[in-house]
Amino acid sequence: MLSNDFLRDIRFRSFFMNGDLVCEFLVLFFRMSIAGWVSLTVSDGASRFTVLDSEPGLLKLSEISDDFAYPIKSLNGLDGFLGLEILAVYEYRVKSVDDGCVGVYLDFGGRGLSVIESDECLSVVEGMMEYLDGEISLYKIEV
């Protein structure tokens, strides 16, 4: 689904409550050249990649009239990864813990993106995270 496919676009869903930002990155969406749109969530100790039937349409906060708003925006800060091939996908896992996934690393060869979960929200970091305590390691997954 992602491995050996080329990244074309990145979007994200945020979460606002009563107009206040609760979570900037709740879900990430990747448009791949072969697989199409794929969503990524990391929660409850697991990563989930799902192929979508349709494009996650861009939606501004101002277009939502609910106290619970989930707008979708383009993630423009990572344009340097667009057009690159994902060579491998890894999970950051807590050693000796079932359901211990705390994030995902997308390897583009020589560079990559980390998506890390903390308090039910995601953060996106260029490069590989280094956990100095040795309790979290990378494990290659097939996606």
QUITA-V845809 format. One record per pair of residues at least 6 apart in sequence whose ideal C-beta (glycine too) atoms are under 7 Angstrom apart, sorted by sequence separation. I is the first residue (numbers start at 0). J is the second residue. D is the distance in whole Angstrom. If there is no record, write none. Layout:
[[I:J:D] [I:J:D]]
This chain:
[[15:21:6] [30:36:5] [31:37:6] [93:99:4] [105:111:5] [115:121:7] [13:20:7] [14:21:5] [39:46:7] [40:47:5] [63:70:6] [92:99:5] [104:111:6] [105:112:5] [114:121:6] [115:122:5] [14:22:4] [28:36:6] [29:37:5] [60:68:6] [92:100:5] [93:101:6] [13:22:6] [39:48:6] [91:100:7] [104:113:5] [114:123:6] [115:124:7] [13:23:5] [28:38:5] [29:39:7] [60:70:5] [90:100:5] [91:101:5] [13:24:7] [14:25:5] [37:48:6] [38:49:5] [59:70:6] [91:102:4] [102:113:6] [103:114:5] [112:123:6] [113:124:5] [13:25:6] [26:38:6] [27:39:5] [37:49:7] [58:70:5] [102:114:6] [11:24:5] [12:25:5] [26:39:7] [37:50:6] [38:51:6] [58:71:5] [90:103:6] [91:104:7] [102:115:4] [112:125:6] [113:126:7] [115:128:6] [12:26:4] [26:40:5] [37:51:7] [57:71:6] [89:103:7] [101:115:6] [102:116:6] [113:127:6] [11:26:7] [35:50:7] [36:51:4] [56:71:7] [57:72:7] [88:103:6] [89:104:4] [101:116:6] [111:126:6] [113:128:5] [11:27:5] [34:50:6] [35:51:7] [55:71:5] [57:73:7] [111:127:6] [11:28:7] [88:105:6] [89:106:7] [9:27:7] [10:28:4] [36:54:6] [9:28:7] [36:55:6] [87:106:4] [9:29:6] [85:105:5] [86:106:5] [85:106:7] [86:107:6] [8:30:4] [85:107:6] [86:108:5] [6:29:6] [7:30:4] [84:107:7] [104:127:6] [7:31:6] [83:107:5] [91:115:7] [6:31:6] [7:32:6] [5:31:7] [102:128:7] [4:31:4] [5:32:4] [28:55:5] [80:107:6] [4:32:6] [4:33:5] [1:31:6] [4:34:6] [80:112:6] [1:34:7] [104:137:6] [0:34:5] [101:135:6] [77:112:7] [1:37:6] [0:37:6] [91:128:6] [94:134:5] [93:134:6] [93:135:6] [94:136:6] [92:135:7] [46:90:6] [91:135:5] [92:136:6] [10:55:6] [15:60:6] [91:137:6] [92:138:5] [1:48:7] [0:48:6] [89:137:4] [90:138:5] [17:66:5] [89:138:6] [0:50:6] [16:66:6] [89:139:5] [90:140:5] [16:67:6] [89:140:7] [87:139:6] [88:140:5] [15:68:4] [45:98:6] [44:98:3] [46:100:5] [88:142:5] [14:69:6] [43:98:7] [44:99:5] [45:100:5] [13:69:7] [44:100:5] [12:69:5] [13:70:6] [46:103:5] [12:71:5] [41:100:6] [10:71:6] [11:72:6] [41:102:6] [10:72:7] [41:103:6] [10:73:5] [11:74:5] [10:74:6] [39:103:7] [9:74:4] [9:77:6] [8:81:7] [41:114:6] [6:80:6] [7:81:6] [42:116:6] [6:81:6] [39:114:6] [41:116:4] [5:82:6] [6:83:6] [42:119:6] [5:83:7] [5:84:5] [6:85:6] [4:84:7] [41:121:6] [3:84:7] [4:85:6] [2:85:6] [1:85:5] [2:86:7] [2:87:6] [2:88:6] [1:88:5] [27:114:6] [27:121:7] [48:142:5] [25:120:7] [24:120:6] [25:121:7] [22:119:7] [23:120:7] [24:121:4] [22:120:4] [24:122:6] [24:123:6] [2:141:7] [2:142:6] [1:142:5] [0:142:5]]
